[in-house]
Amino acid sequence: MFESLSERLGGVFERLTKQGALTEADVSTAMREVRVALLEADVSLPVARDFVAAVQKRAVGQEVLKSVTPGQLVVKIVHDELIQVLEGEDEPEALKIDNPPAPILMVGLQGSGKTTTTAKLARRLSEREGKRVLMASLDTNRPAAMEQLAILGQQIGVDTLPIVKGESAVQIAKRAKSQATLGGYDVYMLDTAGRLHIDEVLMDEVQAVRDIAQPRETLLVVDGLTGQDAVNVATEFEDKVGISGVVLTRMDGDGRGGAALSMRAITGKPIRFVGMGEKIDALETFEARRIAGRILGMGDIVSLVEKAQATIEAEQAERMMKRFQKGLFNMNDLRMQLEQMLKMGGMQGVMGMMPGMGKMAKAAEDAGFDDKILRQQIALINSMTKKERANPQIMQASRKRRVAAGAGLEVTDLNRLLKMHRQMSDTMKKLGKMGKGGMLKQAMR
Ligand code: GDP
């Protein structure tokens, strides 16, 4: 079995004192272990390298709080970064299948699980979303593959385009399109031919089909056990055909799922679903958290990390409260609050729940707060220098212009943030003066 990352890191950090900030040297040693763990999980080398560099940057200087070991802290940072890379920047949207008949192009190598996945997805769309789906196999070289799709269609009660011998893939695509339009289908899925390896003929054919169908979604099906190879396949398909998302199959196997990380990092395309078995219902929505736990190589990693996280948050809250009582509330504190709010479902929700914060909730409402604004405000704070964050008063016109431009926003946006900071800071001071047993303590609970 693989040695778990926390076991590996345990060794690295044994000699380390518990308190204080992580130094560059501590982190570098730990990162060697992280890199090995990633490579064992089948993450491709360049991706592992970049990933480790990003984590290193984030970890150096982080303070080790009293109830967490340095090893746990590093695991947590690695875990969070994994989730961030796996999820990408954007919120995952639903599949773009609203304009009927919406074409979905399924592409991938032979044996990747493309036909099975086509049927799994068709079943999901028809059973869960009530869509009328038509499936068509374009694999003119392999009559068996066409038969396979027809049989799967019968099993799941989804229509397939009747097989006509001697047609080309493009002809079949055209027929699927008109049949889907005439038959009032919501979605039609084109299961393209796979080859054992990528070749020109295959790519030309897929391109021609794509041009006819103008798919709203082009999903690449790849075998999650193939690691590095999977990434090459994805790059090729992205270059030649353009893909909108990825389905990783065989994630029920022994593999550690590193292909997911490589895939996301290299193609930048969202992983939509994972295949979890041969059965027709074994298709799950992709969840970054689960895959992250798996890549780290331990079942209990997530709970360990969450425990550490809860402790860290409690300690942060405690420290913050002490700062507020002293009347200290700078941009770092504000950023932490904003991040918390984002996590907890927006500003109004959080403020509304806190006694004594009603006024601020009202101010937030007046300012038209939503998650987008929270994110913009965090971006503004990120764009400040360390000095400015600690001391926002020093910000005059030229600094303001720089900070706003750095976040891609206007100075008026920054002014709004600064005003909010002043108001919150005043309120914090008042609450702080009420003493330890006062309102603030209650509010923080
Ligand atoms: P295609 O050539 O890409 O169309 O591949 P198929 O759909 O025919 O699948 C090839 C084999 O992989 C079949 O035996 C499938 O049952 C199996 N398969 C597909 N998806 C999964 C999966 O997620 N997990 C497992 N264990 N097997 C799968």
Boltz pocket constraint, residues with backbone or C-beta under 6 A from the ligand:
constraints:
  - pocket:
      binder: B
      contacts: [[A, 108], [A, 109], [A, 110], [A, 111], [A, 112], [A, 113], [A, 114], [A, 115], [A, 116], [A, 117], [A, 194], [A, 248], [A, 249], [A, 250], [A, 251], [A, 252], [A, 253], [A, 274], [A, 275], [A, 276], [A, 277], [A, 278], [A, 282]]
      max_distance: 6.0
